[in-house]
Structures are given as structure tokens and as C-alpha cells.
């Protein structure tokens, strides 16, 4: 077998099949080997994945798979990054092998590559400085307005907290733009600004956010690979303790969901990380007089509904190694385009376009949306877009459905026949 540390000799490319690549996942008989494919070239990342700038788990999730579309989607300066791939090159696919695995739609992959080239030629991957200047300025003005409320009206805590929630969520959307390298053309300027906005204005480590968020984008709604799903078992297992019946989901959902969103905040503050410590100190200085828990609860409740309306109601499963378009569309949906929806969601109502083109500036989502719809219609891929209130209702319906699954499993474990019997027991 081909050893993980072996590198190809200059001028010689060893030939491999998809079957051989698919075995190198770091599991089974090849625990020490991890390979992946980019543009038909085979790379050995057995050692490199631990030093991967985007995090070891992100690249590890593509072990034994074609990673072409993910590679292009996450790397804005593709030519620069390709230089670092040369030392990892061990061969290429044999000429008789298709450009992607059998689990993927080859024609859809081809057409999406053409769409991406068209998008690039149209300049839709270039950002508008005035747009993002306005985004930051309006969040800053909301910040100042919150403090003005306290200074002018005295102890008007309700409008103050509402103002704090508004500007912190808008800072959150802006740091999301910076984290995706979509504000400035040069990655280093995005990273510097991201450190300031996420670290000082938001009070969180950008490294923590980038690691989790990039993995979510790489494998959305995939168990064991999408970190956004890590909270689900804990959330739904509350039914075991509280014995929450289905009819109570709507009435108790808001009360339960708001405090739980604070858990993620506690998680990254409590981690032993120098970056965390530095950012949290800055955060405490800037927010010294703010009631952190309450403003965080308001903000996180807002963010929870916005972020989950596009994913929780969609398909959740183990990694099926689908093509980029199919995997993203099966796990995401859009919310109707309007001025309010765009502002309220930070343009995350265009979740499909955002997932297909992670580095695209959000002001161009509405321009690329018709092209994406056309591609989906051609290949029979379901493109879902819904009103915002319907999207919120779908979250509750999904929680009810998942809660029912958990409850049935719990009752089966207890040997109880039905919900009514369980209620009588308790």
C-alpha cells in the first residue's frame, strides 16, 4: 500500500482510482493515511492536516473525498494557496476515472464550475467599500444611541437593552462578513478587522468562531462534522428531565431557547486560550457598565432564530459525500428578500447563495440568486425560499418533531407505551 509519508518523485505522477482514495480516511486499515482530491490531483494530508491554518478538523472532514469545491470556496487567493499544495502532491486520478465520486452529480458539478467562473467575471466576488462602511457606521450609531439613552433619560433600561441588542447583533453580522474574508480584498485586512470587531466589540475569540463556522459551511447539517449540531442532543434531551409535552413546545420554546444560547458564550470564555483571555479583557473594558447576561440573551435569541431558520427545518444526516451544490441545498433554505429581512438577518436570508459562495460580499447575493435558481431548476435541485414568519414557525415544528423522536426513544427505554401513560407516571 502507498505509505502516507511517501511523496511523488519530480516529474512523475502516480495514478490512483477513487476506490483507493476513498480508503484513505484515517480509519480502518489506513489509520495513518488521509488523502483528498483537488482538481483531479491527489494530495496526502496525513501530517499536514494538523497544521492546516483553517483548523485540523475542517480538512480532516474531506479525507478520502474530492475537496475541489470546498477548496475553491474557502480560499480567496487560490493561486497563492496552490503553491503550498505542491509538497503534498502524490499523484492524480487515472484518465478513466470521472472527475468526482459516484455519489455526486457530475453534470451539476460541471455546470456549477461554469457558474462560478461567470460569477467571478461579473465581479460579484468583489466587495463595495461604501456598503460595508455604512454597515459598520450604522452599528456604531446604534451603539452611541444606547449610551445617549442612559445619559439623557436616566435609568431607561428597556430602550438601552434593546439598543444594545441591536448594535451587538449588527456587529455580529459584520464580524461574520470579516470572518468570511468578504469585506476587504486582502485577507490580512479582514483578519485584522475581524480581531477588532469580534474580539473587542463582541468579546469573543475569532479563532474559535472561524473554526466552528468553517466546519459548519464545509459539511452543513452533517452529524459528527457540523459543530452547529453539537447542541441539539442536549437541547432535545431536556424533554427527558422536564417531561415537556408536544403541546407545550410553542409556549415554553422561547423561555428555554434564550438562556441556552448563553452556553456557547460561556464555553468560549471558559476555554484555556491566550487569544480568549486577551479578547475577554478588552471586552470587559468596553462593556464595563453593561448588563452582559441580559444583553447577551437578547442578542443571542435574535441570532438563534436568524441562524437556525435556514438549517433546523432542513435535512439532517450523516455525511453522504454529495456534490457541493446538492449538499448545501439539502441543508439550507432562503427567506424572502425585502429591506427589513435583509437588515434583520444580516442578509443571511440569502443562505443558499451564502453557502455556495462563502467569500461573496452579501450585497451581491440578490444578484447571483437568479443564476443559482436557474442552475437548480436545470438539474432538479429543490431551491426553497419562504416568508420569514413561516421560517420561524418551521423551527418550532422541527423542534416538536425532533422532541417527539427523543420522547419516543425515552419511553421505549422506560418500557412505557404512550405519552399519556408517561404523564400519569410522573
MILUMLO-602235 format. One record per residue (C-alpha): residue number from 0; residue in three letters; z, y, x. Coordinates in Angstrom, 2 decimals. Example, Ala and Ser with C-alpha at 12.3 -4.5 7.8 and 13.67 -1.06 7.14 Angstrom:
REM MILUMLO-602235
[site 0, "ALA", [7.80, -4.50, 12.30]]
[site 1, "SER", [7.14, -1.06, 13.67]]
This chain:
REM MILUMLO-602235
[site 0, "UNK", [0.00, 0.00, 0.00]]
[site 1, "UNK", [-0.62, 3.58, 1.02]]
[site 2, "UNK", [2.56, 4.99, 2.57]]
[site 3, "UNK", [3.99, 8.24, 1.31]]
[site 4, "UNK", [4.08, 9.93, 4.71]]
[site 5, "UNK", [0.56, 8.96, 5.77]]
[site 6, "UNK", [-1.87, 11.86, 5.99]]
[site 7, "UNK", [-5.64, 11.71, 5.96]]
[site 8, "UNK", [-7.49, 11.99, 9.26]]
[site 9, "UNK", [-9.62, 15.13, 9.78]]
[site 10, "UNK", [-12.99, 14.80, 8.05]]
[site 11, "UNK", [-12.04, 11.54, 6.32]]
[site 12, "UNK", [-11.05, 11.34, 2.67]]
[site 13, "UNK", [-9.67, 8.08, 1.37]]
[site 14, "UNK", [-10.79, 7.15, -2.14]]
[site 15, "UNK", [-8.39, 6.33, -4.98]]
[site 16, "UNK", [-8.52, 5.39, -8.65]]
[site 17, "UNK", [-6.44, 6.79, -11.49]]
[site 18, "UNK", [-4.60, 3.49, -11.63]]
[site 19, "UNK", [-3.47, 3.87, -8.02]]
[site 20, "UNK", [-2.43, 7.49, -8.59]]
[site 21, "UNK", [-0.60, 6.57, -11.80]]
[site 22, "UNK", [1.65, 4.15, -9.91]]
[site 23, "UNK", [2.95, 6.85, -7.55]]
[site 24, "UNK", [5.54, 8.40, -9.85]]
[site 25, "UNK", [8.60, 7.89, -7.68]]
[site 26, "UNK", [9.65, 4.95, -9.82]]
[site 27, "UNK", [9.28, 1.17, -9.87]]
[site 28, "UNK", [7.68, -0.34, -6.77]]
[site 29, "UNK", [6.80, 3.09, -5.39]]
[site 30, "UNK", [10.16, 4.88, -5.46]]
[site 31, "UNK", [9.40, 6.77, -2.25]]
[site 32, "UNK", [5.91, 7.93, -3.26]]
[site 33, "UNK", [4.84, 10.77, -5.52]]
[site 34, "UNK", [1.18, 11.69, -5.83]]
[site 35, "UNK", [-0.68, 14.10, -8.06]]
[site 36, "UNK", [-4.29, 15.21, -8.54]]
[site 37, "UNK", [-5.71, 18.74, -8.46]]
[site 38, "UNK", [-9.47, 19.20, -8.94]]
[site 39, "UNK", [-10.08, 15.50, -8.14]]
[site 40, "UNK", [-8.23, 15.79, -4.82]]
[site 41, "UNK", [-5.20, 13.52, -4.34]]
[site 42, "UNK", [-2.05, 15.04, -2.82]]
[site 43, "UNK", [1.10, 13.35, -1.58]]
[site 44, "UNK", [4.12, 15.44, -2.64]]
[site 45, "UNK", [6.72, 12.77, -1.84]]
[site 46, "UNK", [8.55, 15.10, 0.55]]
[site 47, "UNK", [7.10, 18.47, -0.42]]
[site 48, "UNK", [8.41, 18.46, -4.00]]
[site 49, "UNK", [11.93, 19.06, -2.67]]
[site 50, "UNK", [10.75, 22.30, -1.03]]
[site 51, "UNK", [8.47, 23.40, -3.85]]
[site 52, "UNK", [9.02, 27.16, -4.43]]
[site 53, "UNK", [8.77, 26.63, -8.18]]
[site 54, "UNK", [11.52, 24.03, -8.13]]
[site 55, "UNK", [11.52, 20.28, -7.35]]
[site 56, "UNK", [11.66, 19.09, -10.94]]
[site 57, "UNK", [8.62, 21.09, -12.04]]
[site 58, "UNK", [6.24, 19.41, -9.60]]
[site 59, "UNK", [8.05, 16.07, -9.98]]
[site 60, "UNK", [7.17, 16.00, -13.67]]
[site 61, "UNK", [3.50, 15.66, -12.70]]
[site 62, "UNK", [3.99, 12.73, -10.35]]
[site 63, "UNK", [1.21, 10.20, -10.92]]
[site 64, "UNK", [-0.77, 12.62, -13.11]]
[site 65, "UNK", [-3.56, 15.18, -12.99]]
[site 66, "UNK", [-1.94, 18.58, -12.45]]
[site 67, "UNK", [-5.08, 20.73, -12.26]]
[site 68, "UNK", [-4.50, 22.89, -15.32]]
[site 69, "UNK", [-0.79, 23.32, -14.64]]
[site 70, "UNK", [-1.54, 24.29, -11.03]]
[site 71, "UNK", [-4.03, 26.96, -12.12]]
[site 72, "UNK", [-1.80, 28.19, -14.94]]
[site 73, "UNK", [1.27, 28.77, -12.76]]
[site 74, "UNK", [-0.35, 30.15, -9.61]]
[site 75, "UNK", [-1.81, 33.62, -9.97]]
[site 76, "UNK", [-3.17, 33.68, -6.41]]
[site 77, "UNK", [-4.84, 30.28, -6.49]]
[site 78, "UNK", [-6.76, 30.69, -3.23]]
[site 79, "UNK", [-3.61, 31.57, -1.27]]
[site 80, "UNK", [-1.68, 28.57, -2.59]]
[site 81, "UNK", [-4.58, 26.20, -1.86]]
[site 82, "UNK", [-4.09, 26.85, 1.87]]
[site 83, "UNK", [-0.71, 25.15, 1.67]]
[site 84, "UNK", [-2.19, 22.13, -0.07]]
[site 85, "UNK", [-4.27, 21.06, 2.93]]
[site 86, "UNK", [-1.31, 19.45, 4.70]]
[site 87, "UNK", [-0.59, 17.38, 1.57]]
[site 88, "UNK", [-4.14, 16.11, 1.05]]
[site 89, "UNK", [-4.52, 12.33, 1.40]]
[site 90, "UNK", [-7.81, 11.67, -0.40]]
[site 91, "UNK", [-9.82, 12.10, -3.56]]
[site 92, "UNK", [-10.85, 10.19, -6.65]]
[site 93, "UNK", [-13.70, 7.72, -6.32]]
[site 94, "UNK", [-17.05, 9.06, -7.66]]
[site 95, "UNK", [-16.98, 6.64, -10.60]]
[site 96, "UNK", [-13.62, 7.97, -11.81]]
[site 97, "UNK", [-13.53, 10.60, -14.60]]
[site 98, "UNK", [-12.02, 14.00, -13.83]]
[site 99, "UNK", [-8.94, 13.23, -15.91]]
[site 100, "UNK", [-6.97, 10.24, -17.16]]
[site 101, "UNK", [-7.99, 8.21, -20.24]]
[site 102, "UNK", [-5.14, 9.80, -22.23]]
[site 103, "UNK", [-6.87, 13.18, -22.03]]
[site 104, "UNK", [-9.88, 14.61, -23.87]]
[site 105, "UNK", [-12.40, 15.13, -21.07]]
[site 106, "UNK", [-14.74, 17.35, -23.11]]
[site 107, "UNK", [-11.83, 19.52, -24.22]]
[site 108, "UNK", [-10.67, 19.81, -20.61]]
[site 109, "UNK", [-14.18, 20.87, -19.56]]
[site 110, "UNK", [-14.52, 23.47, -22.32]]
[site 111, "UNK", [-11.08, 24.90, -21.61]]
[site 112, "UNK", [-12.03, 25.36, -17.96]]
[site 113, "UNK", [-15.08, 27.32, -19.11]]
[site 114, "UNK", [-12.90, 29.39, -21.43]]
[site 115, "UNK", [-10.52, 30.17, -18.60]]
[site 116, "UNK", [-13.41, 31.38, -16.41]]
[site 117, "UNK", [-14.63, 33.55, -19.30]]
[site 118, "UNK", [-11.15, 34.98, -19.78]]
[site 119, "UNK", [-10.97, 35.85, -16.09]]
[site 120, "UNK", [-14.38, 37.56, -16.16]]
[site 121, "UNK", [-13.33, 39.57, -19.22]]
[site 122, "UNK", [-10.36, 40.89, -17.23]]
[site 123, "UNK", [-7.80, 39.53, -19.68]]
[site 124, "UNK", [-5.54, 38.38, -16.84]]
[site 125, "UNK", [-5.16, 41.96, -15.59]]
[site 126, "UNK", [-2.22, 44.00, -16.85]]
[site 127, "UNK", [-2.04, 47.51, -18.24]]
[site 128, "UNK", [0.44, 49.67, -16.33]]
[site 129, "UNK", [0.83, 52.21, -19.18]]
[site 130, "UNK", [1.64, 49.39, -21.64]]
[site 131, "UNK", [4.45, 47.92, -19.55]]
[site 132, "UNK", [5.71, 51.39, -18.61]]
[site 133, "UNK", [6.10, 52.05, -22.34]]
[site 134, "UNK", [7.82, 48.68, -22.86]]
[site 135, "UNK", [10.44, 49.46, -20.22]]
[site 136, "UNK", [10.83, 53.09, -21.29]]
[site 137, "UNK", [11.42, 52.28, -24.94]]
[site 138, "UNK", [14.07, 49.68, -23.99]]
[site 139, "UNK", [15.72, 52.24, -21.71]]
[site 140, "UNK", [15.74, 54.83, -24.52]]
[site 141, "UNK", [17.41, 52.31, -26.83]]
[site 142, "UNK", [19.99, 51.82, -24.08]]
[site 143, "UNK", [20.66, 55.56, -23.87]]
[site 144, "UNK", [20.75, 55.87, -27.67]]
[site 145, "UNK", [23.52, 53.27, -27.84]]
[site 146, "UNK", [25.71, 55.25, -25.47]]
[site 147, "UNK", [24.84, 58.51, -27.24]]
[site 148, "UNK", [26.10, 56.96, -30.50]]
[site 149, "UNK", [29.53, 56.35, -28.96]]
[site 150, "UNK", [29.64, 59.76, -27.28]]
[site 151, "UNK", [28.58, 61.77, -30.35]]
[site 152, "UNK", [30.02, 59.83, -33.30]]
[site 153, "UNK", [33.07, 58.35, -31.64]]
[site 154, "UNK", [34.05, 54.76, -32.36]]
[site 155, "UNK", [30.91, 53.79, -34.26]]
[site 156, "UNK", [30.88, 50.21, -33.01]]
[site 157, "UNK", [28.46, 48.77, -35.55]]
[site 158, "UNK", [25.47, 51.01, -34.65]]
[site 159, "UNK", [26.47, 50.75, -30.99]]
[site 160, "UNK", [26.37, 46.94, -31.01]]
[site 161, "UNK", [23.10, 46.94, -32.94]]
[site 162, "UNK", [21.64, 49.29, -30.35]]
[site 163, "UNK", [22.93, 47.11, -27.51]]
[site 164, "UNK", [21.36, 44.04, -29.10]]
[site 165, "UNK", [18.05, 45.87, -29.49]]
[site 166, "UNK", [17.75, 47.08, -25.92]]
[site 167, "UNK", [19.07, 43.89, -24.30]]
[site 168, "UNK", [16.58, 41.74, -26.22]]
[site 169, "UNK", [13.78, 44.11, -25.23]]
[site 170, "UNK", [14.94, 43.92, -21.61]]
[site 171, "UNK", [14.87, 40.16, -22.14]]
[site 172, "UNK", [11.25, 40.22, -23.27]]
[site 173, "UNK", [10.37, 42.45, -20.32]]
[site 174, "UNK", [12.04, 40.14, -17.79]]
[site 175, "UNK", [10.06, 37.33, -19.42]]
[site 176, "UNK", [6.86, 39.23, -18.56]]
[site 177, "UNK", [8.04, 39.73, -14.98]]
[site 178, "UNK", [9.06, 36.09, -14.64]]
[site 179, "UNK", [5.53, 35.06, -15.56]]
[site 180, "UNK", [4.03, 37.38, -12.90]]
[site 181, "UNK", [2.12, 39.21, -15.62]]
[site 182, "UNK", [3.17, 42.84, -15.08]]
[site 183, "UNK", [2.06, 43.63, -11.52]]
[site 184, "UNK", [-0.97, 42.21, -9.77]]
[site 185, "UNK", [1.02, 41.28, -6.66]]
[site 186, "UNK", [3.61, 38.51, -7.22]]
[site 187, "UNK", [6.16, 40.12, -4.88]]
[site 188, "UNK", [6.41, 43.25, -7.04]]
[site 189, "UNK", [7.01, 41.10, -10.11]]
[site 190, "UNK", [9.75, 39.22, -8.26]]
[site 191, "UNK", [11.49, 42.41, -7.12]]
[site 192, "UNK", [11.38, 43.97, -10.59]]
[site 193, "UNK", [12.48, 40.67, -12.12]]
[site 194, "UNK", [15.56, 40.63, -9.88]]
[site 195, "UNK", [16.49, 44.12, -11.07]]
[site 196, "UNK", [15.88, 43.60, -14.80]]
[site 197, "UNK", [17.21, 40.05, -15.06]]
[site 198, "UNK", [20.00, 40.44, -12.52]]
[site 199, "UNK", [21.37, 43.94, -13.05]]
[site 200, "UNK", [20.29, 44.86, -16.57]]
[site 201, "UNK", [20.62, 41.39, -18.10]]
[site 202, "UNK", [23.30, 39.83, -15.90]]
[site 203, "UNK", [21.58, 36.53, -15.16]]
[site 204, "UNK", [20.01, 34.86, -12.11]]
[site 205, "UNK", [16.23, 34.93, -12.13]]
[site 206, "UNK", [16.07, 31.65, -10.16]]
[site 207, "UNK", [17.93, 29.85, -12.95]]
[site 208, "UNK", [15.64, 31.29, -15.60]]
[site 209, "UNK", [12.40, 30.62, -13.69]]
[site 210, "UNK", [13.32, 27.00, -13.01]]
[site 211, "UNK", [14.13, 26.20, -16.64]]
[site 212, "UNK", [11.37, 28.27, -18.19]]
[site 213, "UNK", [8.56, 26.99, -15.97]]
[site 214, "UNK", [9.58, 23.40, -16.69]]
[site 215, "UNK", [9.51, 24.21, -20.38]]
[site 216, "UNK", [5.97, 25.58, -20.04]]
[site 217, "UNK", [4.81, 22.60, -17.99]]
[site 218, "UNK", [5.97, 19.96, -20.47]]
[site 219, "UNK", [6.92, 21.64, -23.78]]
[site 220, "UNK", [8.91, 19.54, -26.24]]
[site 221, "UNK", [8.90, 16.53, -23.89]]
[site 222, "UNK", [12.19, 14.64, -23.76]]
[site 223, "UNK", [13.69, 14.44, -20.24]]
[site 224, "UNK", [11.22, 17.06, -18.97]]
[site 225, "UNK", [11.60, 20.14, -21.18]]
[site 226, "UNK", [15.06, 21.65, -20.44]]
[site 227, "UNK", [14.97, 23.53, -23.75]]
[site 228, "UNK", [15.61, 20.19, -25.45]]
[site 229, "UNK", [18.81, 19.55, -23.50]]
[site 230, "UNK", [20.84, 21.45, -26.06]]
[site 231, "UNK", [19.50, 19.52, -29.06]]
[site 232, "UNK", [21.64, 16.36, -28.78]]
[site 233, "UNK", [24.79, 18.49, -28.50]]
[site 234, "UNK", [23.80, 20.70, -31.41]]
[site 235, "UNK", [22.90, 17.92, -33.81]]
[site 236, "UNK", [25.80, 15.69, -32.82]]
[site 237, "UNK", [28.13, 18.31, -34.29]]
[site 238, "UNK", [27.44, 16.59, -37.59]]
[site 239, "UNK", [29.44, 13.60, -36.34]]
[site 240, "UNK", [32.55, 15.74, -35.94]]
[site 241, "UNK", [32.18, 18.27, -38.73]]
[site 242, "UNK", [30.53, 15.89, -41.22]]
[site 243, "UNK", [28.07, 18.63, -42.20]]
[site 244, "UNK", [26.08, 17.52, -45.24]]
[site 245, "UNK", [22.41, 18.42, -45.61]]
[site 246, "UNK", [23.10, 20.92, -48.38]]
[site 247, "UNK", [25.39, 22.88, -46.06]]
[site 248, "UNK", [22.82, 23.39, -43.28]]
[site 249, "UNK", [21.47, 26.68, -44.61]]
[site 250, "UNK", [24.92, 28.17, -45.31]]
[site 251, "UNK", [26.50, 27.11, -42.01]]
[site 252, "UNK", [23.48, 27.27, -39.72]]
[site 253, "UNK", [23.79, 30.94, -38.80]]
[site 254, "UNK", [27.52, 30.65, -38.12]]
[site 255, "UNK", [27.06, 27.61, -35.89]]
[site 256, "UNK", [23.94, 28.69, -34.03]]
[site 257, "UNK", [25.15, 32.13, -32.93]]
[site 258, "UNK", [28.19, 31.05, -30.85]]
[site 259, "UNK", [26.32, 28.08, -29.38]]
[site 260, "UNK", [23.73, 30.36, -27.81]]
[site 261, "UNK", [26.55, 31.76, -25.67]]
[site 262, "UNK", [26.83, 28.37, -23.94]]
[site 263, "UNK", [23.73, 28.97, -21.84]]
[site 264, "UNK", [25.21, 32.29, -20.67]]
[site 265, "UNK", [28.49, 30.61, -19.68]]
[site 266, "UNK", [26.51, 27.85, -17.96]]
[site 267, "UNK", [24.64, 30.02, -15.50]]
[site 268, "UNK", [27.61, 32.31, -14.87]]
[site 269, "UNK", [29.82, 29.35, -14.01]]
[site 270, "UNK", [27.36, 27.69, -11.63]]
[site 271, "UNK", [28.18, 27.93, -7.93]]
[site 272, "UNK", [25.32, 30.10, -6.75]]
[site 273, "UNK", [25.33, 33.16, -4.48]]
[site 274, "UNK", [22.48, 34.66, -6.48]]
[site 275, "UNK", [24.59, 34.25, -9.63]]
[site 276, "UNK", [27.60, 35.90, -8.03]]
[site 277, "UNK", [25.64, 38.91, -6.82]]
[site 278, "UNK", [23.86, 39.42, -10.15]]
[site 279, "UNK", [27.00, 38.99, -12.22]]
[site 280, "UNK", [28.87, 41.60, -10.14]]
[site 281, "UNK", [26.05, 44.08, -10.78]]
[site 282, "UNK", [26.07, 43.11, -14.45]]
[site 283, "UNK", [29.81, 43.82, -14.76]]
[site 284, "UNK", [29.38, 47.25, -13.18]]
[site 285, "UNK", [26.55, 48.26, -15.53]]
[site 286, "UNK", [28.20, 46.77, -18.65]]
[site 287, "UNK", [31.81, 47.61, -17.78]]
[site 288, "UNK", [32.64, 49.17, -21.15]]
[site 289, "UNK", [30.56, 46.87, -23.34]]
[site 290, "UNK", [31.93, 44.09, -25.50]]
[site 291, "UNK", [29.93, 41.40, -23.76]]
[site 292, "UNK", [30.57, 38.47, -26.06]]
[site 293, "UNK", [29.63, 40.28, -29.26]]
[site 294, "UNK", [26.53, 41.93, -27.90]]
[site 295, "UNK", [25.50, 38.64, -26.27]]
[site 296, "UNK", [25.98, 36.82, -29.58]]
[site 297, "UNK", [23.86, 39.35, -31.45]]
[site 298, "UNK", [21.15, 39.29, -28.82]]
[site 299, "UNK", [21.15, 35.52, -28.37]]
[site 300, "UNK", [20.99, 34.91, -32.13]]
[site 301, "UNK", [17.91, 37.15, -32.25]]
[site 302, "UNK", [16.40, 35.41, -29.24]]
[site 303, "UNK", [17.23, 31.94, -30.57]]
[site 304, "UNK", [15.31, 32.46, -33.79]]
[site 305, "UNK", [12.36, 34.04, -31.97]]
[site 306, "UNK", [12.11, 31.40, -29.26]]
[site 307, "UNK", [12.63, 28.36, -31.47]]
[site 308, "UNK", [10.37, 29.32, -34.39]]
[site 309, "UNK", [7.41, 28.29, -32.23]]
[site 310, "UNK", [8.77, 24.95, -30.99]]
[site 311, "UNK", [11.51, 23.21, -33.01]]
[site 312, "UNK", [9.27, 22.58, -36.07]]
[site 313, "UNK", [6.54, 21.10, -33.84]]
[site 314, "UNK", [6.10, 17.63, -32.36]]
[site 315, "UNK", [8.86, 16.42, -30.02]]
[site 316, "UNK", [8.29, 13.25, -28.00]]
[site 317, "UNK", [8.31, 11.71, -24.55]]
[site 318, "UNK", [5.60, 12.78, -22.10]]
[site 319, "UNK", [2.30, 11.32, -23.33]]
[site 320, "UNK", [0.30, 12.82, -20.44]]
[site 321, "UNK", [-2.06, 14.70, -22.76]]
[site 322, "UNK", [-4.53, 17.31, -21.56]]
[site 323, "UNK", [-3.27, 20.87, -21.16]]
[site 324, "UNK", [-4.62, 22.19, -24.47]]
[site 325, "UNK", [-3.53, 19.21, -26.57]]
[site 326, "UNK", [-0.04, 19.11, -25.06]]
[site 327, "UNK", [0.53, 22.84, -25.57]]
[site 328, "UNK", [-0.92, 22.98, -29.10]]
[site 329, "UNK", [1.09, 19.96, -30.28]]
[site 330, "UNK", [4.32, 21.68, -29.21]]
[site 331, "UNK", [3.63, 25.30, -30.15]]
[site 332, "UNK", [2.55, 27.40, -33.11]]
[site 333, "UNK", [1.91, 31.08, -33.75]]
[site 334, "UNK", [3.38, 33.65, -36.11]]
[site 335, "UNK", [1.18, 36.20, -37.88]]
[site 336, "UNK", [0.07, 39.23, -35.90]]
[site 337, "UNK", [1.49, 42.59, -37.03]]
[site 338, "UNK", [3.04, 45.62, -35.38]]
[site 339, "UNK", [6.55, 44.59, -36.40]]
[site 340, "UNK", [6.12, 40.92, -35.49]]
[site 341, "UNK", [4.73, 41.84, -32.08]]
[site 342, "UNK", [7.71, 44.11, -31.36]]
[site 343, "UNK", [10.38, 41.86, -32.89]]
[site 344, "UNK", [9.20, 38.81, -30.93]]
[site 345, "UNK", [8.07, 40.50, -27.73]]
[site 346, "UNK", [4.56, 39.19, -28.54]]
[site 347, "UNK", [5.91, 35.63, -28.47]]
[site 348, "UNK", [4.37, 35.29, -31.91]]
[site 349, "UNK", [1.24, 34.52, -29.85]]
[site 350, "UNK", [2.97, 31.47, -28.43]]
[site 351, "UNK", [-0.18, 29.33, -28.26]]
[site 352, "UNK", [-2.06, 31.84, -26.13]]
[site 353, "UNK", [1.04, 32.44, -24.02]]
[site 354, "UNK", [1.41, 28.72, -23.29]]
[site 355, "UNK", [-2.27, 28.24, -22.47]]
[site 356, "UNK", [-2.32, 31.28, -20.16]]
[site 357, "UNK", [1.28, 31.84, -18.91]]
[site 358, "UNK", [0.36, 34.65, -16.49]]
[site 359, "UNK", [-1.72, 36.59, -19.03]]
[site 360, "UNK", [-0.23, 40.01, -19.92]]
[site 361, "UNK", [0.98, 39.93, -23.52]]
[site 362, "UNK", [-1.12, 42.91, -24.62]]
[site 363, "UNK", [-4.21, 40.70, -24.24]]
[site 364, "UNK", [-3.03, 37.81, -26.43]]
[site 365, "UNK", [-4.70, 39.23, -29.54]]
[site 366, "UNK", [-7.99, 39.49, -27.62]]
[site 367, "UNK", [-8.02, 35.89, -26.44]]
[site 368, "UNK", [-6.72, 34.42, -29.73]]
[site 369, "UNK", [-10.17, 34.25, -31.45]]
[site 370, "UNK", [-11.59, 32.41, -28.42]]
[site 371, "UNK", [-8.74, 29.90, -28.49]]
[site 372, "UNK", [-9.17, 29.37, -32.23]]
[site 373, "UNK", [-12.86, 28.68, -31.71]]
[site 374, "UNK", [-12.11, 26.13, -28.97]]
[site 375, "UNK", [-9.58, 24.36, -31.17]]
[site 376, "UNK", [-11.96, 24.28, -34.14]]
[site 377, "UNK", [-14.71, 22.77, -31.99]]
[site 378, "UNK", [-12.51, 19.91, -30.81]]
[site 379, "UNK", [-10.48, 19.37, -33.97]]
[site 380, "UNK", [-7.21, 20.56, -32.44]]
[site 381, "UNK", [-4.79, 21.95, -35.03]]
[site 382, "UNK", [-4.15, 25.67, -34.48]]
[site 383, "UNK", [-1.14, 26.63, -36.58]]
[site 384, "UNK", [-0.22, 30.20, -37.50]]
[site 385, "UNK", [2.34, 31.12, -40.17]]
[site 386, "UNK", [4.26, 34.10, -41.63]]
[site 387, "UNK", [7.45, 34.93, -39.75]]
[site 388, "UNK", [9.80, 34.09, -42.65]]
[site 389, "UNK", [8.07, 30.73, -43.06]]
[site 390, "UNK", [8.60, 30.11, -39.35]]
[site 391, "UNK", [12.32, 30.84, -39.70]]
[site 392, "UNK", [12.58, 28.58, -42.76]]
[site 393, "UNK", [10.85, 25.80, -40.84]]
[site 394, "UNK", [13.63, 25.94, -38.24]]
[site 395, "UNK", [16.21, 25.18, -40.93]]
[site 396, "UNK", [14.05, 22.44, -42.42]]
[site 397, "UNK", [13.69, 20.88, -38.98]]
[site 398, "UNK", [17.44, 21.08, -38.35]]
[site 399, "UNK", [18.01, 19.39, -41.69]]
[site 400, "UNK", [15.56, 16.62, -40.80]]
[site 401, "UNK", [16.99, 16.08, -37.31]]
[site 402, "UNK", [20.53, 16.27, -38.67]]
[site 403, "UNK", [19.68, 13.58, -41.19]]
[site 404, "UNK", [18.40, 11.33, -38.40]]
[site 405, "UNK", [21.62, 11.84, -36.47]]
[site 406, "UNK", [23.74, 11.22, -39.54]]
[site 407, "UNK", [21.89, 8.04, -40.44]]
[site 408, "UNK", [22.39, 6.76, -36.90]]
[site 409, "UNK", [26.08, 7.66, -37.10]]
[site 410, "UNK", [26.52, 5.93, -40.46]]
[site 411, "UNK", [24.73, 2.87, -39.15]]
[site 412, "UNK", [27.16, 2.80, -36.23]]
[site 413, "UNK", [30.10, 3.02, -38.65]]
[site 414, "UNK", [28.58, 0.43, -40.92]]
[site 415, "UNK", [28.64, 2.89, -43.84]]
[site 416, "UNK", [25.96, 2.51, -46.48]]
[site 417, "UNK", [25.24, 6.10, -47.53]]
[site 418, "UNK", [26.21, 9.75, -47.24]]
[site 419, "UNK", [28.34, 9.73, -50.41]]
[site 420, "UNK", [30.42, 6.82, -49.12]]
[site 421, "UNK", [30.89, 8.58, -45.79]]
[site 422, "UNK", [32.09, 11.70, -47.59]]
[site 423, "UNK", [34.62, 9.70, -49.58]]
[site 424, "UNK", [35.91, 8.06, -46.38]]
[site 425, "UNK", [36.54, 11.45, -44.78]]
